[in-house]
């Protein structure tokens, strides 16, 4: 990849010139392109609402999508969007100033869902489900107002693995975050282009770029969340067997319905012996 200021998007100005960073950047871009191609995300001429929370994952998403568009490899219009949910102490000026400086088209929307979550969720219960539902509804509304075909989220490989095990341990089903989803109304796609990208790579990338990270105090302030527990389990497995996460992730795209137990996916009742081979 080129590093001359005239040959990169402003989001990459000041990028480290080390070989290690260039390899990291190239890997993230390659894996993002692979996911978009594999799951059929690109519709030339459409417009994407790129959701920006201010965390490491959404910054990585924003940078890599603009990198691909800058190279002429992503023929869609990109609109960054931050939904300010009214959390006390949220630094509301950081993202607008950053996006203005980088020349990134954006929309900042204020909607106080924080008060709703705090009012509806009993003390000691997790906020994530309701918070996510309210956030998603507002993002769909904004996408429609802006003429977007898709809402684009920064969930990465590890998010998908954690969700799979949360569903397995607590939900009694085999499911995770899909890389491409059509909403219930059928008018918007939800894309997760970082589906193949490791969380560790997002952390390393944003740290190297020194992007202004904004923590989510609402979720991060709660101890013992199911996702944190699952993450700790996966971290332990990875320490004991490096590469375990990637192997498990590959399994999500290598399902064998005939070797599971769901009769809606495989016709066990209709499975018959071959009469020609009967003795």
C-alpha positions, 0 to 999 in steps of 0.5 A: 500500500502507498503511504504518500500523503497524496495517495492515501485517505486522510484517515491514514495520515501519520500511519506508522511506516514500520513493516509490522504495521503495513502487514497489519493494515494489509491483512485487515483490508484483505480480510474485509474485502474477502468478507464483503465478496464472500457474503455479497455485500457490495451493490455498486451505487448504493449508500451505506450508513457506517455506524461509529461508536468511537470504539476501536472496532468502529474506527477500524471499520471506518478506516478500512472502508474509506481505504477501499473506497479511496482505492476504487474498490468499494463503489458505494457512498459512505456516511459515518453516523454516531448515535449519541445516546445521552450517557452522562459524561459522553464527550460529544465533541470528539467524534464531530471534530475528528470526522471534520478533520478527516473530511469524512461525511457524517451525521451526529444524532442525539437520542436519549436512550440512556434514560429509557434503559435506566428506567426500564432495567432493574438494578443489577440486570444487564443493559445490553439487550434493550440498549442494542434494540433502541440503538438499532431502531434509531439507526434504521430510521436514520438510514431510511432518512439518508437513503441508505441501503445498509447499516454497517456495523463494526462487529469482528470475528471475536464478537461472532465467536462470543455470540455463538457461545453465549447462544450455546451456553445460555440460549440453547441454540446454534447461532451467531451474528450473521455477516449479512442480514436483511431486516424484518421490514425487508428494506435494509441490509445489516453488514458486518464487513469485519467478520473475518478480522480479529479483535486483537488486530483492531486493538493494534491498528487503532492504537498505532493510529492513535484514534481518540477512543471513547469507552462505553461506560454504560456496558463497561461498568457492569461486572459479570456480563455473560459476554465477559465470561465467555470472552474469558473462557475463549482467552483461556483456550487461546492461551493453551492452544494458540490459533484455537479461535480461528479454528472455531471461527472456521467451523461456523462456515463449515456446518454439516446438518446431517451431523447435527440434531435439527430435523428442520435442517436435515430430513432424518425421517426420510433417510432410507437404506438403499434397497439394492444393497440390502442382503 
